[in-house]
Amino acid sequence: MSVRISEKMLGSRIDRLNKITGNRFNFTLEMAYGGYSLSMHNGRSSVFNCGYTTKRDLFNRILAYMEGIDLGIGLNKNDDEES
């Protein structure tokens, strides 16, 4: 049985995303039409360009996005060490 994703859980992930990016993009949770979307720059642009989706789908997308950022940071550290 899977865990039900809450708005609080989404908010927590978004807070973490803002922290690891130094709040440079000001990620926010948008809600409309019974769905959820991740926006940046105070709602001026959508991160995933997928419209509004379920909490679970958005949660998974945010986790994948964060893993990509972590991977990119790790790759940059390796590039710096090789230089």
N, C-alpha and C positions, 0 to 999 in steps of 0.2 A: 504494500500500500504506500502510495507516495504522499509526501507532506504537502499540505495546502499552502500555497504561497499567499502571503498577506501583503497589504500595502506597506506595513511596517518593515517587512523583509526587503521589499523593493527599495524603500527609503534608506535602509541600512547599506545596501549594496551601492546605491547612488552616492551616499555620503563617503563610502570607501573609495569609489571611483574619483570623486572630487579631491579626496585626500592624496591619492597616488598621482594625480595630474596637477597637484598644487593649486587646485580650484581655478585653473587657467581657462577652462571651457565652461564652467558653471553649469554642470549637468542638472537637469530638473526632470521630475516626473510629470507628464501631462496625462490627463484623463478626459475622455470624451466618448460618447456613443457606447458606453459600457466597456470600453477598452482602455489600454494603457500604452504610452509611448515615451521613449527617452529623448529629451531635447537638450540642446546646448545653447549657450549664449542667451540665457533668459527666455527660452522658448522660441527663439528666432529660426532655428533650424533643427530638423529631425536627424538623429544620429543614424538610424537604420533605414530610413526611407521605406518603411513597410506599413505605414499607417498605424492605426490603433490595433492592438493585439491583446491576447490574454496575459494575465499576470505571470503565469508559468512560462510562456514563450518569451516574454520580455526578460524575466529573471534569468533564463538560460542564455539569452542573447547578451545580457550584461556580463554574466560570468565569462562567456567566451571572449568578449571584448576586453575584459580585464586580463585574461590569460594572454591575449595577444599583446597587450601593453607590457605585461611582465616579461614576455619573451623578447620583445623589442628592446626593453631596458637591458636585459641580459646580453643580448647580441651587441648592444652599444658598449657595454662594459668590456666584452671580449675584444672588440675592435680597438678600444682604448689601450688595452693591455698589450696588444700586438704591435702598436705603433711605437 
